[in-house]
């Protein structure tokens, strides 16, 4: 699911810094969730999707998530 956020950020031509500013977070926040160093809860995920102008619920439902 994070990969979809990264793809959306790149499609929009936004840097991690630009996304972080929109979220009111430091750039490292975006870097860490994009690299998997930090997990996002559902609310954080939906906030990130919102600032990228994508439907977070649609992205989540399209994701091929396998239970661990």
C-alpha positions in Angstrom: 0.0 0.0 0.0 2.9 2.4 0.7 4.2 1.7 -2.8 0.9 3.2 -4.1 1.5 6.4 -2.1 5.0 6.6 -3.4 3.7 6.2 -7.0 1.1 8.9 -6.4 3.7 11.3 -5.0 5.9 10.8 -8.0 3.0 11.1 -10.5 2.2 14.4 -8.8 5.8 15.5 -9.2 6.1 16.1 -5.5 9.2 15.7 -3.3 9.1 14.1 0.1 9.6 17.6 1.5 6.5 18.9 -0.3 4.4 16.1 1.0 5.8 16.5 4.5 5.0 20.2 4.5 1.4 19.4 3.5 1.1 16.9 6.3 2.8 19.3 8.8 5.5 16.8 9.5 9.3 16.7 8.9 10.7 15.3 5.7 12.1 12.3 7.6 8.5 11.2 8.4 7.8 10.7 4.7 11.1 9.1 4.1 10.7 6.6 6.9 7.3 5.4 5.9 8.3 5.2 2.2 11.3 3.0 3.1 9.3 0.9 5.5 11.3 2.1 8.5 8.0 3.4 10.0 4.5 2.0 9.7 1.5 4.2 9.2 -1.8 3.7 11.0 -5.0 3.9 9.0 -5.5 7.6 9.8 -2.0 8.5 8.9 -2.3 6.6 5.6 -5.6 8.3 4.8 -4.0 11.7 5.6 -1.1 11.0 3.3 -3.5 9.9 0.5 -5.5 13.0 1.0 -2.6 15.4 0.5 -1.7 13.4 -2.6 -5.3 13.9 -3.9 -5.9 10.2 -4.1 -8.7 8.1 -2.6 -7.0 6.2 0.2 -9.8 3.8 0.7 -9.7 2.9 -3.0 -6.0 2.4 -2.9 -6.3 0.2 0.1 -9.0 -1.9 -1.4 -6.9 -2.4 -4.6 -3.8 -3.4 -2.7 -2.9 -7.1 -2.8 -2.4 -7.5 0.9 -1.5 -11.0 2.2 -2.0 -11.8 5.8 1.3 -12.4 7.7 
